[in-house]
Amino acid sequence: MNEYAVYPISDVAISFGEDFVRDLAGRFSCGRNDEVDGFLRSNALEFTRRMVSMTMLVFERARQRCVGYFTLAHKPLSMPVAALNKTQLKRVARFAKPDAGGRCCTLSAFLVAQIGKNRNAENGRLISGAKLLELAKDSIRAAQARVGGQVVFLEMEHGNAKLARFYADNGFYKFGTRDAVEGGRPVTYDQLFLFLK
């Protein structure tokens, strides 16, 4: 039997009530990224209702404790051709439309918008980051079976070597950066992708 159960946050709200979801989100802490915690508390349920993205709650079956969550969406992605090797470019070309100058490819891709382990559940030891990411990939594979597609991307704050290594170990390649302003401060995000089979 699978030791984890994955439920859409909207189904949990229907079954147990929105107060339950708010309480669960209030007790959730990834311990490292306020944006991950804040999204679950403030936006996850509403974005799922509006079909902007889908947040999935991951529970350990044995004790029914929320051990993590991930949020998925389908978004347009622009990838600079120069950032791709020949094999990657050939694979991306199946899904992409190049710009007029041939410098960027635009395609529709799956986005892992948020992902986080609940460190308040036994210091996050109830699930590994790799397992949580694999559960997110499994959800994407279910969508692939219905709509196709192969490119998955995510963004992570620039400069986190440990997280960059984690994503590289799980098949992601860096293809660019994006500058933004978050909470009044400038931030740079590394953009990573993989081909999901």
Secondary structure, DSSP 8 states (H G I E B T S, - for coil): --SEEEEEHHHHHHHH-HHHHHHHHHH---SS-HHHHHHHHHTHHHHHHTTS-EEEEEEETTTTEEEEEEEEEEEEEEEEGGGS-HHHHHHHHTTEEE-TTSSEEEEEEEEEEEEEE-TTTGGGTTS-HHHHHHHHHHHHHHHHHHH---EEEEEEETT-HHHHHHHHHTT-EEEEEEEEEETTEEEEEEEEEEE--
